[in-house]
Amino acid sequence: MTLISLITIFSLILVLIRKNIYFLFLWQKKEYRFDKFLDLVRSPKFSAVFLDWFTIFRLLCFLLLIYWFQFSILTINLILIASLLEVLLFTYQVIRKRALLPKFTVKLSLIVALTIALNSLIASALITPNLTAGSYVNYGGWNIMVFVIAITLIQSILLTPVIIGLVIFILTPIDLILKSRIAYTAKLKRLNNPDLKVIGISGSYGKSSTKEILFQLLSTNYKVERTFKNHNSTLAVARRIINLSTDIQFFLSEIGAYRKGDGYDQCKFSLPNTSIITGLNNQHYALFGGKKQIIEGESESLEFLKKGDTAIINWDSKWCHEIVVPKGIKVLKYGFSKDANLRAEIVKTSLSGTVFKVFWQDQVFNLKTNLASTGNIQNILASLACCLVHNLDLNSKEISKTLLNLTTPEGTLQIQPIEKGYIIDDSYNANLDGVLNALELLKNCKEDKVLVLDDIIELGQESVVSHLKIAESINLINPSLVILVGKDYSKLIQEYLIENGFPAVNIIQADPKNINPIHKAIKSIKSKQTIFLFEGFNSRKYFQIAK
């Protein structure tokens, strides 16, 4: 076997490993859920994910090998060069910490082991028939056996997403059994602690912020625990309940739902005493399958409330008006709406905080908070409503003091002063109401505005309409610069803005590999004060432009 044949096989093996790492990252990011991964497959950007230039080149070479065998030596050499370049690029990304790598878990280890086994079976099935005496003859300086191995590896690389998907499908029954056992253990723990008050928090947006605000308010009088960060899957919540100490009085359970049944599965063991629905919109429309399914899926926690328990619902959200509340359940409506039971009016708002009034029955509470935007006031109202349900006095000094020093999860409209303006980090999880809320906050700001916007994902047929609404709101606030970082709908937003009179020179389609045009555009802004708004996960790659 020649040195070049060894290098070719080795480089193809490295490419196969790199492909598996990348698609394992994608599956893990999508929580190993076929519905979420299929939504990614249906999105315009998947073609760029799956058919990158290296893959396209290998596919063309593979076809050339099959149909024009006389060009095999040249083709294999071209594949070798492409493979070595891809490996070098991946190595560079790992060194610079830019590579997309999955997090190590026991489940990942099992998937990796089975993926290796399945790849080996495929390779064996393809190579074994060629293990004959004639397989070892040379062909143009190439050993035919090496040639067959090379072709097998190329096939495996092209089939990587299918192979990993098949492994995850094979493991699904085992996964479901293990999750069911953990959920059963969590239910036993919950039943053995009947005095524990569980607050179920669901909705299309505002869940994590509401949970953190409520945690801080209830903690002034009670021992409280909550789900960690955005770990709101059924398995994560079950494990959290299992590890709760017996002296905890309140547990705040954030309910993550992507289809009907997700909330039900979680509430079967968490057994909430109070439900908060923070607002409904078209978030995860593609996964739920429609408006009706979103409304039903996000309100499944109400089925577990007992007669006399309370459902706390955001009445500013029109979709919430269509929620069917079981008989015997009390409803506390909150919001800015005149029909709300717990109503707020904003007296004054700025980036440094908000002064507002809260109306409850015949009482008026004058309150202040360090948080800005109508969205955050809605989250505060939901939390105050829960405090009222559980007999906390809104006039207490502890409540007033806590409201002035609230913290929210990382990337949820967090405002950070910088030398020449502000950074607004809203990169946690873009959704339509959240983006519109952030843009509304900037309307009355006199400073120059730089917007860094990512796409909203998993909207399905609602995608185009939603991104056009965002474009319309952008046009109303007249920013100095719009930096579009999404892969699917940036062009749509750009076209709308230009058609409606927004200067094309003030719009940049971002390239994370070359941010010099962005720096140049920012330097051209003459204002002494600039507000940088970062919307959506991929906007985080551009934080450095504000410094």
GISUL-V649007 format. One record per residue. RES is the residue in one small letter. PSI is psi in whole degrees, 0 to 359 (999 if undefined). NEAR is the number of other ideal C-beta (glycine too) atoms within 8 Angstrom. Layout:
# GISUL-V649007
[[RES PSI NEAR] [RES PSI NEAR]]
This chain:
# GISUL-V649007
[[m 127 5] [t 163 8] [l 319 5] [i 326 8] [s 321 12] [l 316 9] [i 319 10] [t 311 14] [i 316 12] [f 318 8] [s 323 12] [l 323 14] [i 318 9] [l 320 10] [v 318 14] [l 318 13] [i 316 8] [r 319 11] [k 317 10] [n 319 12] [i 315 11] [y 313 9] [f 333 11] [l 321 14] [f 314 11] [l 316 11] [w 318 14] [q 319 12] [k 326 6] [k 17 10] [e 28 7] [y 26 8] [r 129 8] [f 326 8] [d 318 9] [k 321 12] [f 321 12] [l 327 8] [d 322 13] [l 318 12] [v 322 7] [r 343 7] [s 151 9] [p 330 6] [k 348 9] [f 326 10] [s 324 7] [a 329 8] [v 312 9] [f 315 8] [l 66 8] [d 172 8] [w 324 5] [f 317 11] [t 317 11] [i 316 9] [f 317 11] [r 322 14] [l 317 10] [l 319 8] [c 322 14] [f 317 12] [l 322 8] [l 321 10] [l 323 14] [i 315 6] [y 338 6] [w 73 6] [f 335 7] [q 342 4] [f 15 9] [s 318 12] [i 313 9] [l 317 7] [t 315 11] [i 320 14] [n 322 9] [l 319 10] [i 320 15] [l 312 12] [i 314 8] [a 319 12] [s 317 15] [l 320 10] [l 318 9] [e 319 11] [v 317 12] [l 319 8] [l 316 8] [f 319 10] [t 317 8] [y 316 8] [q 322 9] [v 314 10] [i 318 6] [r 4 6] [k 38 5] [r 353 5] [a 145 8] [l 107 4] [l 140 7] [p 155 9] [k 140 6] [f 126 5] [t 167 7] [v 319 5] [k 317 9] [l 318 12] [s 318 9] [l 319 9] [i 318 14] [v 315 10] [a 315 8] [l 326 11] [t 317 13] [i 316 8] [a 317 8] [l 319 11] [n 321 11] [s 321 8] [l 317 8] [i 314 13] [a 318 12] [s 319 8] [a 326 7] [l 326 12] [i 321 12] [t 316 7] [p 341 5] [n 2 10] [l 70 7] [t 170 5] [a 326 4] [g 346 6] [s 345 10] [y 7 7] [v 159 7] [n 149 7] [y 102 9] [g 34 6] [g 358 6] [w 139 13] [n 127 12] [i 326 13] [m 316 11] [v 320 12] [f 315 12] [v 318 12] [i 317 11] [a 315 14] [i 318 11] [t 315 12] [l 320 14] [i 317 14] [q 317 11] [s 319 13] [i 315 13] [l 331 10] [l 6 9] [t 309 12] [p 323 8] [v 317 7] [i 314 13] [i 319 14] [g 320 11] [l 319 9] [v 315 12] [i 321 12] [f 318 8] [i 323 7] [l 348 12] [t 313 8] [p 318 6] [i 318 7] [d 316 10] [l 320 8] [i 314 8] [l 318 8] [k 322 11] [s 321 8] [r 318 8] [i 318 12] [a 321 14] [y 318 9] [t 320 10] [a 321 15] [k 319 11] [l 317 8] [k 319 11] [r 316 13] [l 331 8] [n 357 6] [n 69 9] [p 341 5] [d 346 5] [l 130 11] [k 121 10] [v 124 13] [i 113 15] [g 125 14] [i 112 15] [s 174 16] [g 167 14] [s 337 13] [y 159 12] [g 2 14] [k 308 14] [s 318 13] [s 316 14] [t 317 15] [k 315 13] [e 320 13] [i 314 14] [l 321 16] [f 315 11] [q 323 11] [l 313 14] [l 329 15] [s 348 9] [t 340 11] [n 343 6] [y 166 8] [k 119 8] [v 142 12] [e 163 9] [r 168 11] [t 148 12] [f 134 6] [k 237 6] [n 26 9] [h 82 9] [n 17 10] [s 164 8] [t 316 10] [l 317 9] [a 318 11] [v 319 17] [a 314 15] [r 324 10] [r 318 14] [i 318 14] [i 325 10] [n 5 5] [l 140 12] [s 156 4] [t 348 5] [d 1 5] [i 133 11] [q 328 9] [f 139 14] [f 124 15] [l 113 14] [s 108 16] [e 125 14] [i 111 15] [g 121 10] [a 138 11] [y 352 11] [r 164 11] [k 136 9] [g 334 8] [d 312 14] [g 322 14] [y 314 10] [d 323 9] [q 318 14] [c 343 15] [k 329 10] [f 337 12] [s 333 14] [l 70 11] [p 148 13] [n 335 9] [t 141 16] [s 135 16] [i 126 16] [i 110 16] [t 352 15] [g 148 15] [l 140 12] [n 200 11] [n 15 10] [q 133 12] [h 28 10] [y 320 15] [a 327 11] [l 318 12] [f 320 12] [g 1 7] [g 172 7] [k 312 8] [k 317 6] [q 325 11] [i 312 16] [i 315 12] [e 318 10] [g 320 14] [e 351 13] [s 16 13] [e 337 15] [s 335 14] [l 333 12] [e 343 8] [f 357 9] [l 146 14] [k 164 6] [k 131 6] [g 344 5] [d 167 11] [t 136 11] [a 124 14] [i 117 13] [i 135 12] [n 107 14] [w 356 12] [d 342 9] [s 113 12] [k 323 4] [w 332 11] [c 338 12] [h 342 7] [e 5 6] [i 133 11] [v 113 6] [v 127 7] [p 152 8] [k 141 4] [g 353 6] [i 128 12] [k 147 7] [v 126 8] [l 110 13] [k 135 11] [y 159 17] [g 194 13] [f 350 11] [s 145 9] [k 339 4] [d 356 5] [a 144 12] [n 320 8] [l 108 14] [r 148 13] [a 151 15] [e 130 8] [i 126 11] [v 314 6] [k 137 6] [t 147 10] [s 180 7] [l 342 9] [s 353 6] [g 185 11] [t 137 14] [v 128 10] [f 161 13] [k 144 10] [v 129 13] [f 124 10] [w 114 10] [q 242 3] [d 16 2] [q 150 7] [v 127 6] [f 125 10] [n 115 6] [l 158 11] [k 149 10] [t 155 13] [n 355 8] [l 150 12] [a 164 12] [s 150 13] [t 326 9] [g 316 14] [n 327 14] [i 322 15] [q 318 17] [n 321 13] [i 317 14] [l 317 13] [a 319 17] [s 319 12] [l 323 14] [a 318 14] [c 323 14] [c 318 13] [l 317 12] [v 325 10] [h 27 10] [n 35 5] [l 136 12] [d 118 6] [l 345 13] [n 358 6] [s 149 9] [k 326 5] [e 318 8] [i 313 15] [s 317 11] [k 319 8] [t 319 11] [l 331 13] [l 347 10] [n 38 7] [l 146 13] [t 149 5] [t 164 12] [p 153 10] [e 131 6] [g 14 10] [t 81 10] [l 46 17] [q 129 10] [i 122 11] [q 117 8] [p 140 5] [i 178 9] [e 319 3] [k 49 6] [g 221 12] [y 151 11] [i 128 11] [i 110 16] [d 103 12] [d 41 15] [s 0 12] [y 307 10] [n 98 7] [a 132 13] [n 162 11] [l 309 13] [d 322 12] [g 316 14] [v 315 16] [l 324 11] [n 316 12] [a 319 15] [l 323 15] [e 322 10] [l 327 13] [l 349 13] [k 314 8] [n 8 4] [c 132 9] [k 341 3] [e 159 10] [d 149 11] [k 133 14] [v 120 16] [l 130 12] [v 110 14] [l 130 16] [d 166 13] [d 158 12] [i 130 16] [i 166 7] [e 34 12] [l 347 13] [g 229 9] [q 350 6] [e 355 9] [s 308 11] [v 311 8] [v 317 7] [s 316 12] [h 332 13] [l 325 11] [k 320 10] [i 316 15] [a 320 12] [e 318 9] [s 324 12] [i 316 15] [n 327 12] [l 331 8] [i 353 10] [n 63 5] [p 159 12] [s 330 9] [l 135 13] [v 120 13] [i 114 13] [l 120 12] [v 356 14] [g 158 11] [k 338 7] [d 322 9] [y 8 11] [s 318 13] [k 321 7] [l 314 11] [i 317 16] [q 314 12] [e 319 8] [y 314 12] [l 315 13] [i 317 10] [e 334 6] [n 23 7] [g 4 5] [f 134 11] [p 125 5] [a 330 7] [v 344 4] [n 14 10] [i 130 13] [i 126 10] [q 109 8] [a 147 11] [d 110 7] [p 341 8] [k 346 3] [n 95 6] [i 9 11] [n 319 6] [p 327 9] [i 313 12] [h 317 9] [k 318 8] [a 321 11] [i 321 11] [k 335 6] [s 347 6] [i 123 11] [k 342 3] [s 150 8] [k 337 3] [q 132 8] [t 138 13] [i 126 14] [f 118 12] [l 122 13] [f 114 14] [e 123 13] [g 155 14] [f 314 9] [n 348 9] [s 341 13] [r 334 9] [k 347 7] [y 14 14] [f 326 10] [q 337 6] [i 341 13] [a 357 8] [k 999 5]]
